[in-house]
Amino acid sequence: MKYLHTMVRVTDLDKSLEFYRDIMGLVEVRRMDHEAGRFTLVFLAAPDDVEATRSGGAPTVELTYNWDPEEYTGGRNFGHLAYEVENIYEYCQMLMDRGVTINRPPRDGRMAFIKSPDGISIELLHRGGSLEPAEPWVSMENVGTW
């Protein structure tokens, strides 16, 4: 397992970048605008981690900016922790065998979400792209929120 990033939702991307980048000194290493989903992702690394981050070797902070205004209450501005696993299907099965609910099953062979006992959302990503969609995952419904 490898720790990937921590996601934080922000209401003003420019103000947030001024804080994280210009004041704290983090470095923007990647940015993705998603027209269809109407959001922007900005990944920031600590200065000493920039080179390792670009090769996938160090974790980042992911700022998520939703283009449509939204009020974040109850900690919703903190999105999730993310971990990369060797095999998403085997890992999710191991979790289920230990009593963990898979809130968002890996129907796409790539991504799943679970929650900690305290309700912290955790994203699991398959290392190296996606596996072929397979049962029982393809037919599993989402459970609760993530």
C-alpha positions, 0 to 999 in steps of 0.5 A: 500500500502507498499513501497518495494524497489528501483532498481538501475542498476549497471555495476560492481557488485563487485565495487557497493557492495564495495560502498553500502555494504563496504563503506556505511555499507548497509547489503546484505539480499538477492541475486538471480541469474537468469540464463535464464534472465542473471542477478543478483539481490542483495537486501541491507538494512540499518543496523537498518532495517535488521531484519525487512527487512527479515520479509518483514517489511522494504524497500531495495535497489535492485542492478540489474546487467545485465551479458551482458554489457550495457551502461545506458544513460538517467537515465536508471540505475535507474530502478523503485520504487516498491509497494505491493498492496492488489489486483493488478487487483482492483488497476490497474482498479482504476488507469485506471479509473483515467486516468493512463496508465498501461504500463505492465498489470498484465497478470500474476496476480502478477505484473504491471508497470505504469509511473509517470508524470515525467516518473519514472517507478513504479512496482506494485506487488500483495500481497501474490503471484499471482491472477488467470490470468483474463480478461481484463488483460490477453489480454492487450498489453504492452504500451510504456516502463517501 
